[in-house]
Amino acid sequence: MKIAFILPSLANRGPIIFTQYLLSELIKSDIEIEVFYFDDSQKNTLDLGVKTKKINFSKHFDFSDFDIVHTTMARPDIYASRFVPKEKWVCSMHNYLREDMCMLYNPFKAIAIIFLWKTALKKCRNIITSSTQMTEYYQHLFGKKINYSMIPYGIYEKEYSEIEKNDLFVISEFKKRGLTIIGSVGLLIPRKGFSQLFEILKKYDDTALVIIGEGKERFELEKIAREINLSDRFFLPGFRNNSHNYYQYFDIYAHVSYSEGFGLAMLEAMSKKLPVICSDLPIYKDFFTKDDVALFETGNLSSLISAYKEIKEDRKKYSEVSYQLFREQFDARVMASRHIELYQKLVKDFSEENN
């Protein structure tokens, strides 16, 4: 079997990281893989472990040699709708199309992207989602004529290595002061909800917050920390490759998004036995209960405080359950095997249609 993946770039970002995890297992099977992308990244580029090729978004590339073409994110989906035979096209959706575009862009740009992306996806026969709730979301958006496959995310356990010396110094100072460190990782945008975590710091003076990431909300987060006099317990080092290395210094991981396709960074935290505070988003109802992670009502600050209090008082229990959940549900090998089953079915169906 020969599979092409189309990505917007090779940048170290959530959906591209998902593809890296998937490819790490697919290459162990008898599958020939090639990755195509549009944009060069000057830094923070992922090594996907397979052949990669840059293509032009406006020019047709001949994918006739491939059995499956698997796309991720808006531009690859739009490109595939123009140039890839629909019977070979598989698309992974990592977000809630309308809501996330409205949070990311100004109204005019959001409307344009939503229109183009929806128009493209209406031509897709096979959409992969990560939860029952997301499947229902796209069924409502496009109807049930599309084939939907629910495949939860999976990752593999990574070994720790050292972090940057300046970062280690700041975090070590937090440790010396006996502070409980809440950690989180992600793009610094309003949708990620990071500003909510300052409420915990205001309530608990024995707690520090470390967020690994970069984005347009960086200035606002630093401004809030200064205004409420919490800069001495808040550290925002910026984007870091291999951000999972920072988890060895975290006591608790916080996933506080208002909307999310699925939190890959959170899964990495679970693989490192970190107890997790998590937004009670519909997408997680298939996988988490309040006995697995400390769930809080999204946007409800008093609920967030209660979740932190609960997890702080029983970190050992939440740590053990977190890792057990990872092993049972979110292993990359399980995710890859489910993708292979889907690819094989689609290739078989395509073959039967043409005989």
SULQUI-V410855 format. One record per residue. RES is the residue in three letters. D_CENTER is the distance of its C-alpha to the mean C-alpha in Angstrom with 2 decimals. Layout:
res:RES d_center:D_CENTER
res:RES d_center:D_CENTER
This chain:
res:MET d_center:27.15
res:LYS d_center:25.76
res:ILE d_center:22.26
res:ALA d_center:21.01
res:PHE d_center:17.40
res:ILE d_center:17.21
res:LEU d_center:14.60
res:PRO d_center:15.20
res:SER d_center:15.43
res:LEU d_center:14.71
res:ALA d_center:13.17
res:ASN d_center:10.90
res:ARG d_center:7.77
res:GLY d_center:4.07
res:PRO d_center:5.76
res:ILE d_center:8.66
res:ILE d_center:7.55
res:PHE d_center:6.84
res:THR d_center:10.30
res:GLN d_center:11.72
res:TYR d_center:11.26
res:LEU d_center:12.79
res:LEU d_center:15.51
res:SER d_center:16.43
res:GLU d_center:17.79
res:LEU d_center:19.05
res:ILE d_center:21.28
res:LYS d_center:23.08
res:SER d_center:24.40
res:ASP d_center:26.99
res:ILE d_center:24.73
res:GLU d_center:25.20
res:ILE d_center:22.07
res:GLU d_center:21.87
res:VAL d_center:19.11
res:PHE d_center:20.12
res:TYR d_center:18.72
res:PHE d_center:20.23
res:ASP d_center:19.76
res:ASP d_center:20.72
res:SER d_center:18.86
res:GLN d_center:21.53
res:LYS d_center:19.46
res:ASN d_center:16.19
res:THR d_center:16.28
res:LEU d_center:14.74
res:ASP d_center:17.35
res:LEU d_center:16.30
res:GLY d_center:19.59
res:VAL d_center:21.03
res:LYS d_center:23.19
res:THR d_center:21.66
res:LYS d_center:23.55
res:LYS d_center:23.30
res:ILE d_center:24.53
res:ASN d_center:25.78
res:PHE d_center:24.04
res:SER d_center:27.53
res:LYS d_center:29.13
res:HIS d_center:29.20
res:PHE d_center:28.21
res:ASP d_center:29.91
res:PHE d_center:27.51
res:SER d_center:30.48
res:ASP d_center:30.27
res:PHE d_center:26.86
res:ASP d_center:26.63
res:ILE d_center:23.04
res:VAL d_center:21.00
res:HIS d_center:17.26
res:THR d_center:15.44
res:THR d_center:11.99
res:MET d_center:11.88
res:ALA d_center:15.10
res:ARG d_center:17.55
res:PRO d_center:17.23
res:ASP d_center:17.72
res:ILE d_center:20.66
res:TYR d_center:22.06
res:ALA d_center:21.99
res:SER d_center:23.76
res:ARG d_center:26.53
res:PHE d_center:26.95
res:VAL d_center:25.58
res:PRO d_center:27.69
res:LYS d_center:25.98
res:GLU d_center:26.96
res:LYS d_center:24.94
res:TRP d_center:21.80
res:VAL d_center:18.63
res:CYS d_center:15.61
res:SER d_center:12.04
res:MET d_center:10.86
res:HIS d_center:7.28
res:ASN d_center:8.92
res:TYR d_center:12.43
res:LEU d_center:14.47
res:ARG d_center:17.28
res:GLU d_center:15.94
res:ASP d_center:13.09
res:MET d_center:15.57
res:CYS d_center:18.17
res:MET d_center:16.20
res:LEU d_center:15.35
res:TYR d_center:18.80
res:ASN d_center:22.46
res:PRO d_center:23.95
res:PHE d_center:25.65
res:LYS d_center:22.78
res:ALA d_center:20.45
res:ILE d_center:23.22
res:ALA d_center:23.72
res:ILE d_center:20.15
res:ILE d_center:19.97
res:PHE d_center:23.34
res:LEU d_center:22.62
res:TRP d_center:19.32
res:LYS d_center:20.96
res:THR d_center:24.03
res:ALA d_center:22.23
res:LEU d_center:20.38
res:LYS d_center:23.74
res:LYS d_center:24.89
res:CYS d_center:22.21
res:ARG d_center:23.51
res:ASN d_center:20.48
res:ILE d_center:17.07
res:ILE d_center:14.46
res:THR d_center:12.46
res:SER d_center:10.58
res:SER d_center:13.17
res:THR d_center:16.77
res:GLN d_center:16.22
res:MET d_center:14.05
res:THR d_center:16.77
res:GLU d_center:19.38
res:TYR d_center:17.87
res:TYR d_center:18.21
res:GLN d_center:21.50
res:HIS d_center:22.79
res:LEU d_center:21.78
res:PHE d_center:23.15
res:GLY d_center:25.30
res:LYS d_center:25.52
res:LYS d_center:26.99
res:ILE d_center:23.64
res:ASN d_center:22.67
res:TYR d_center:19.49
res:SER d_center:17.98
res:MET d_center:15.72
res:ILE d_center:13.85
res:PRO d_center:11.47
res:TYR d_center:8.76
res:GLY d_center:10.65
res:ILE d_center:10.87
res:TYR d_center:14.14
res:GLU d_center:15.82
res:LYS d_center:16.39
res:GLU d_center:19.63
res:TYR d_center:20.09
res:SER d_center:21.88
res:GLU d_center:23.36
res:ILE d_center:21.80
res:GLU d_center:23.69
res:LYS d_center:27.10
res:ASN d_center:27.04
res:ASP d_center:23.79
res:LEU d_center:25.32
res:PHE d_center:28.46
res:VAL d_center:26.90
res:ILE d_center:24.90
res:SER d_center:28.05
res:GLU d_center:30.06
res:PHE d_center:27.89
res:LYS d_center:28.56
res:LYS d_center:32.25
res:ARG d_center:32.45
res:GLY d_center:31.20
res:LEU d_center:28.16
res:THR d_center:25.32
res:ILE d_center:22.14
res:ILE d_center:19.08
res:GLY d_center:16.06
res:SER d_center:12.68
res:VAL d_center:10.23
res:GLY d_center:8.63
res:LEU d_center:10.16
res:LEU d_center:13.49
res:ILE d_center:13.84
res:PRO d_center:15.55
res:ARG d_center:12.81
res:LYS d_center:11.19
res:GLY d_center:14.66
res:PHE d_center:15.45
res:SER d_center:19.14
res:GLN d_center:19.57
res:LEU d_center:19.55
res:PHE d_center:22.83
res:GLU d_center:24.53
res:ILE d_center:24.13
res:LEU d_center:25.65
res:LYS d_center:28.47
res:LYS d_center:29.22
res:TYR d_center:28.99
res:ASP d_center:30.69
res:ASP d_center:29.82
res:THR d_center:26.07
res:ALA d_center:24.12
res:LEU d_center:20.69
res:VAL d_center:18.67
res:ILE d_center:15.60
res:ILE d_center:14.18
res:GLY d_center:13.16
res:GLU d_center:15.04
res:GLY d_center:15.54
res:LYS d_center:18.23
res:GLU d_center:18.35
res:ARG d_center:19.39
res:PHE d_center:23.06
res:GLU d_center:22.84
res:LEU d_center:21.30
res:GLU d_center:24.00
res:LYS d_center:26.59
res:ILE d_center:25.85
res:ALA d_center:26.12
res:ARG d_center:29.47
res:GLU d_center:30.83
res:ILE d_center:30.42
res:ASN d_center:31.54
res:LEU d_center:28.48
res:SER d_center:27.90
res:ASP d_center:29.39
res:ARG d_center:26.64
res:PHE d_center:23.64
res:PHE d_center:22.13
res:LEU d_center:19.78
res:PRO d_center:20.10
res:GLY d_center:17.73
res:PHE d_center:15.19
res:ARG d_center:15.65
res:ASN d_center:14.95
res:ASN d_center:14.20
res:SER d_center:13.19
res:HIS d_center:13.35
res:ASN d_center:17.10
res:TYR d_center:17.30
res:TYR d_center:16.48
res:GLN d_center:20.04
res:TYR d_center:21.37
res:PHE d_center:19.36
res:ASP d_center:21.13
res:ILE d_center:18.54
res:TYR d_center:14.80
res:ALA d_center:14.02
res:HIS d_center:11.08
res:VAL d_center:13.01
res:SER d_center:11.16
res:TYR d_center:13.60
res:SER d_center:11.27
res:GLU d_center:7.72
res:GLY d_center:6.58
res:PHE d_center:5.18
res:GLY d_center:4.43
res:LEU d_center:4.03
res:ALA d_center:6.50
res:MET d_center:8.39
res:LEU d_center:8.97
res:GLU d_center:10.25
res:ALA d_center:12.40
res:MET d_center:13.73
res:SER d_center:14.67
res:LYS d_center:16.67
res:LYS d_center:18.44
res:LEU d_center:17.35
res:PRO d_center:18.22
res:VAL d_center:15.55
res:ILE d_center:16.14
res:CYS d_center:13.90
res:SER d_center:14.31
res:ASP d_center:16.21
res:LEU d_center:14.13
res:PRO d_center:15.58
res:ILE d_center:12.51
res:TYR d_center:13.00
res:LYS d_center:16.72
res:ASP d_center:16.72
res:PHE d_center:15.57
res:PHE d_center:16.53
res:THR d_center:19.90
res:LYS d_center:21.38
res:ASP d_center:22.83
res:ASP d_center:19.55
res:VAL d_center:17.74
res:ALA d_center:19.33
res:LEU d_center:18.35
res:PHE d_center:19.49
res:GLU d_center:20.23
res:THR d_center:17.79
res:GLY d_center:19.81
res:ASN d_center:22.67
res:LEU d_center:23.50
res:SER d_center:26.16
res:SER d_center:23.86
res:LEU d_center:21.42
res:ILE d_center:24.50
res:SER d_center:25.57
res:ALA d_center:22.31
res:TYR d_center:22.59
res:LYS d_center:26.27
res:GLU d_center:25.66
res:ILE d_center:23.17
res:LYS d_center:25.34
res:GLU d_center:28.36
res:ASP d_center:26.96
res:ARG d_center:24.37
res:LYS d_center:25.75
res:LYS d_center:25.28
res:TYR d_center:21.66
res:SER d_center:20.97
res:GLU d_center:22.65
res:VAL d_center:21.07
res:SER d_center:17.53
res:TYR d_center:18.24
res:GLN d_center:20.13
res:LEU d_center:17.35
res:PHE d_center:15.06
res:ARG d_center:18.05
res:GLU d_center:18.90
res:GLN d_center:15.79
res:PHE d_center:12.82
res:ASP d_center:14.76
res:ALA d_center:13.83
res:ARG d_center:17.45
res:VAL d_center:17.30
res:MET d_center:14.38
res:ALA d_center:16.38
res:SER d_center:19.63
res:ARG d_center:18.52
res:HIS d_center:17.50
res:ILE d_center:20.87
res:GLU d_center:22.72
res:LEU d_center:21.37
res:TYR d_center:22.27
res:GLN d_center:25.67
res:LYS d_center:26.41
res:LEU d_center:25.70
res:VAL d_center:27.85
res:LYS d_center:30.56
res:ASP d_center:30.54
res:PHE d_center:30.78
res:SER d_center:33.63
res:GLU d_center:35.48
res:GLU d_center:35.23
res:ASN d_center:36.91
res:ASN d_center:39.67
